[in-house]
């Protein structure tokens, strides 16, 4: 069972997701991903423009809070144009079907 998140943290997530077309909640950062799934998601997203990443390892409240916010149990988590997409496996499927670029660019 996930712990409810604070209003302040929910507002932070809402703002991050609204203010950036592509948001990646990941383990590590863009220069030093700390898990293979986060690295793969970043690799798939970067060719299509800037990726706003948030390192969940720096703040346990963010790490657990994003799971409650999305109702998704794993990291990384990807949001594109305000919509929760899923994890690296789903982004990988979208890329392999040629759908990822259109989703990011809104076309």
Secondary structure, DSSP 8 states (H G I E B T S, - for coil): ------HHHHHHHHHHHHH-SEEEEESB-SSSBSSHHHHHHHHHHHTTS--EEEEGGG-HHHHHHHHHHHT--SS-EEEETTEEEESHHHHHHHHHTT-HHHHHHT-
